[in-house]
Structures are given as C-alpha cells and as structure tokens.
Amino acid sequence: MSDTPSLEPESKPSAKEEILSFVKTICFLFVLAMLLRGSVVEAFKIPSGSMLSTLQIGDHILVSKLSYGFRLPFVKETLWRYDEPERGDIVVFTRVDDPSTKEDESADNIIKRVIGTPGDVLEVKAPYVYINGVRIEEPYARWVGPNPFGGNFGPVTIPTGKVLLLGDNRNHSKDSRFWHDPFLPLENIKGRALIVYFSWADLKRIGNVIR
C-alpha cells in the first residue's frame, strides 16, 4: 500500500477573484505613479520660447522633485528641505497670482533659471547681469530682438527664503523683472529640470542634459 498522498487539482480563481485582483493591481500602480510624480520625478512640456536656446518649444523634459526636498503628492509644503537652488539651476515652479493681470496664474507651471539667491544684490543692465556689483558670465543668455517689456531692473536685494529668476531668452521672457513681486518663495519651486526625454523640435535633442 503506497504512502504517497493523493494530489488534488488546484482550484482556479473565480472570475470575480480575477477581476478583484486586477483592480487591486491597477490601484497599486496608480498610487505608485502618483507617488513618483508628486515626490520623485515629473514630466513637463515647454510651451514657449522664453528659455531659448537652452530649451526649445515642444521639448518634453523630466524634472527632479527630490533636488531640494521631499514632499507628498498634492501637498504644497515641503516636508523635508535639505538643499536650496543654486544660481544657474533651471527650475519648474508656480507663483503667487499677479494682481495686475486678469488671469489667475497661480496654478501655471513656469520654467526659468535661478539667477539671484538669498542675500544677493542683483541688477540687470541689458545685456548684462550684476551680482553684488560684479558682472556675471552667462553663456546661456541671449538678448535678441526688441524687448516689449523693457529690460533693465534693480538693484534689489534677494530676501531670505526667496530667489529671483530670469528666462534665458531675455528679450522674450516675462520673468521676475516684470512680476508684481519679483521674489519667488522657495516653497513654490517644484523641482530642477534634468533631461530632455523627447522633442518635437529636434529628435537629436532626446537625452540632452539640461544645464
């Protein structure tokens, strides 16, 4: 007489169990995607030429949400700030609504370059920028064509906890020089631009590191 136990066929999950398992997987992936998007990395598209020629219209970029601190999805405040933007960083941010405009711009994602950091005395004398009285080198900046907004600005002192930003395409950028409040709170910065992952302007730009 054999002592080998008899093997019973495994029961297949019911259709209801399979659907429930599928829904759980989708929910998990959705939560994971939201966490990554809100806390780690997010994709943005460049809609205008204010950052030419560093960024082209139609560039799709990835922005690091972990460059300066950690925040949760749908939470505006940074839970843990461990670094601050440096001069030259290209950042995506939102700003307080400008009362001088009809539209509410507080939800718009904007991309510019950090030029003034806390404590800096900044002055723009087109086509040059001066920090603490010293002209800085800006190989990325271009001053092409007439500026419909004007160009000179300052001198101003950047307050603690805030930065001042300019577009690389200086004569075609509505940046800190023309805001009601030229200083952006660090809390409004979403992250630092990292790489071009796709571009309608030029496929050769794919993979370009953003500097």
C-alpha positions as CSV (number, residue, x, y, z in Angstrom):
1,M,0.0,0.0,0.0
2,S,1.5,3.3,-1.1
3,D,2.0,6.1,1.5
4,T,2.1,8.8,-1.3
5,P,-0.6,11.4,-0.6
6,S,-3.1,11.9,-3.3
7,L,-2.8,15.2,-5.2
8,E,-5.9,17.2,-5.7
9,P,-6.1,19.6,-8.6
10,E,-5.8,23.2,-7.6
11,S,-9.0,25.2,-7.8
12,K,-8.9,28.0,-10.4
13,P,-9.7,31.5,-9.1
14,S,-13.2,32.6,-10.0
15,A,-13.9,35.4,-12.4
16,K,-14.8,37.6,-9.5
17,E,-11.5,36.9,-7.8
18,E,-9.6,37.6,-11.0
19,I,-11.3,40.9,-11.5
20,L,-10.7,41.9,-7.9
21,S,-7.0,41.0,-8.3
22,F,-6.8,43.1,-11.5
23,V,-8.4,46.1,-9.8
24,K,-6.0,45.9,-6.9
25,T,-3.1,45.8,-9.2
26,I,-4.3,48.9,-11.1
27,C,-4.9,50.7,-7.9
28,F,-1.4,49.9,-6.7
29,L,0.1,51.1,-9.9
30,F,-1.9,54.3,-9.9
31,V,-0.8,55.1,-6.3
32,L,2.8,54.3,-7.2
33,A,2.6,56.6,-10.3
34,M,1.1,59.4,-8.2
35,L,3.8,59.0,-5.6
36,L,6.6,59.0,-8.2
37,R,5.0,62.0,-10.0
38,G,4.5,64.0,-6.8
39,S,7.6,63.2,-4.9
40,V,10.3,61.9,-7.3
41,V,10.1,62.9,-10.9
42,E,7.5,64.6,-13.2
43,A,7.3,65.3,-16.9
44,F,6.6,68.7,-18.3
45,K,6.3,70.2,-21.8
46,I,7.9,73.5,-22.9
47,P,5.1,75.7,-24.3
48,S,7.0,78.9,-25.1
49,G,10.4,80.3,-26.3
50,S,11.3,82.1,-23.1
51,M,14.1,79.6,-22.4
52,L,15.6,79.5,-25.9
53,S,18.0,78.4,-26.9
54,T,18.6,76.1,-23.9
55,L,15.1,74.7,-24.2
56,Q,13.1,74.6,-27.5
57,I,9.3,74.9,-27.9
58,G,8.0,71.4,-27.8
59,D,10.7,69.9,-25.6
60,H,9.4,67.3,-23.2
61,I,11.5,67.3,-20.0
62,L,11.9,65.4,-16.8
63,V,12.1,67.4,-13.5
64,S,13.6,66.0,-10.3
65,K,11.2,66.6,-7.3
66,L,14.0,65.4,-4.9
67,S,16.6,68.0,-5.8
68,Y,15.8,70.3,-2.9
69,G,13.5,68.5,-0.6
70,F,10.8,65.9,-0.1
71,R,7.1,66.5,-0.5
72,L,4.0,64.3,-0.8
73,P,1.6,64.3,-3.8
74,F,-1.0,67.0,-3.7
75,V,0.8,68.7,-0.7
76,K,2.3,72.1,-1.5
77,E,4.5,72.4,1.6
78,T,7.9,70.6,1.6
79,L,8.0,68.1,4.4
80,W,11.8,67.9,4.5
81,R,14.1,70.6,2.8
82,Y,17.7,69.5,2.6
83,D,19.0,71.8,-0.1
84,E,18.4,75.1,-1.9
85,P,18.6,76.1,-5.6
86,E,21.9,77.5,-6.8
87,R,22.5,80.2,-9.3
88,G,22.2,78.7,-12.7
89,D,19.7,76.0,-11.8
90,I,16.7,75.7,-14.2
91,V,13.6,75.1,-12.1
92,V,9.8,74.5,-12.6
93,F,7.6,76.4,-10.2
94,T,4.3,78.1,-9.6
95,R,4.0,81.7,-8.3
96,V,1.5,83.8,-6.4
97,D,-1.2,85.2,-8.6
98,D,-0.2,88.6,-10.0
99,P,-3.0,91.1,-9.1
100,S,-2.0,93.3,-12.1
101,T,-3.3,90.6,-14.6
102,K,-6.8,89.4,-15.2
103,E,-6.0,85.7,-15.3
104,D,-5.3,83.6,-12.2
105,E,-1.8,82.4,-12.9
106,S,-1.2,80.7,-9.6
107,A,-1.7,77.2,-11.0
108,D,0.5,77.7,-14.1
109,N,3.8,75.7,-14.2
110,I,6.6,78.0,-15.2
111,I,10.2,77.3,-16.0
112,K,13.1,79.8,-15.6
113,R,16.7,79.9,-14.5
114,V,17.6,80.9,-10.9
115,I,19.9,84.0,-11.1
116,G,19.6,85.7,-7.7
117,T,19.8,83.7,-4.4
118,P,19.1,84.9,-0.8
119,G,21.3,87.8,0.1
120,D,22.4,88.7,-3.4
121,V,22.2,92.3,-4.6
122,L,21.1,91.9,-8.2
123,E,20.9,94.4,-11.1
124,V,20.1,94.0,-14.8
125,K,21.7,96.4,-17.2
126,A,20.8,94.8,-20.5
127,P,22.6,92.9,-21.8
128,Y,24.4,92.2,-18.6
129,V,23.5,91.0,-15.1
130,Y,25.4,92.1,-12.0
131,I,25.5,90.3,-8.7
132,N,26.9,92.3,-5.8
133,G,28.3,94.7,-8.2
134,V,30.2,92.1,-10.3
135,R,29.1,91.2,-13.8
136,I,28.4,87.5,-14.1
137,E,29.2,85.3,-17.2
138,E,26.1,83.9,-18.8
139,P,26.9,81.8,-21.9
140,Y,23.2,80.6,-21.9
141,A,21.6,84.1,-22.1
142,R,20.6,85.7,-25.3
143,W,19.3,89.2,-25.9
144,V,17.8,89.1,-29.4
145,G,15.2,91.5,-30.8
146,P,13.3,94.3,-29.1
147,N,12.0,93.7,-25.6
148,P,8.3,94.5,-25.3
149,F,8.6,94.7,-21.5
150,G,11.8,96.7,-21.2
151,G,15.0,95.1,-19.8
152,N,16.8,96.9,-17.0
153,F,16.0,96.0,-13.4
154,G,17.2,96.7,-9.9
155,P,19.3,96.9,-8.0
156,V,17.4,94.7,-5.5
157,T,18.4,92.6,-2.5
158,I,17.1,89.0,-2.6
159,P,15.3,88.3,0.7
160,T,15.9,85.2,2.9
161,G,13.9,82.2,1.7
162,K,13.4,83.5,-1.9
163,V,15.1,83.6,-5.3
164,L,14.9,85.7,-8.4
165,L,14.5,84.1,-11.8
166,L,15.2,85.1,-15.4
167,G,14.4,83.4,-18.8
168,D,17.4,82.6,-21.0
169,N,15.7,84.4,-23.9
170,R,15.9,87.7,-22.1
171,N,14.0,89.9,-24.5
172,H,11.1,87.5,-24.8
173,S,10.7,86.3,-21.2
174,K,8.1,87.6,-18.7
175,D,10.2,86.8,-15.6
176,S,11.0,88.2,-12.2
177,R,11.8,91.6,-13.7
178,F,8.1,92.1,-14.6
179,W,6.2,90.4,-11.8
180,H,4.3,92.3,-9.2
181,D,6.5,90.6,-6.6
182,P,9.9,89.7,-8.2
183,F,10.9,87.3,-5.5
184,L,9.8,83.7,-5.6
185,P,9.4,81.7,-2.3
186,L,11.4,78.5,-2.2
187,E,8.3,76.6,-1.3
188,N,6.9,77.4,-4.8
189,I,9.7,75.5,-6.6
190,K,8.6,72.0,-7.7
191,G,11.9,70.7,-8.8
192,R,15.0,71.1,-11.0
193,A,15.0,70.3,-14.8
194,L,17.1,67.3,-15.6
195,I,16.9,66.0,-19.1
196,V,15.0,66.2,-22.4
197,Y,13.3,62.9,-22.9
198,F,11.5,63.9,-26.2
199,S,11.5,66.8,-28.5
200,W,9.3,67.7,-31.5
201,A,11.8,70.4,-32.4
202,D,14.7,68.0,-33.0
203,L,14.9,64.3,-32.2
204,K,18.6,64.7,-31.7
205,R,17.8,66.6,-28.5
206,I,16.5,63.5,-26.9
207,G,18.7,62.7,-23.9
208,N,20.2,66.1,-23.6
209,V,21.1,67.0,-20.0
210,I,19.6,70.4,-19.1
211,R,22.2,73.0,-17.9
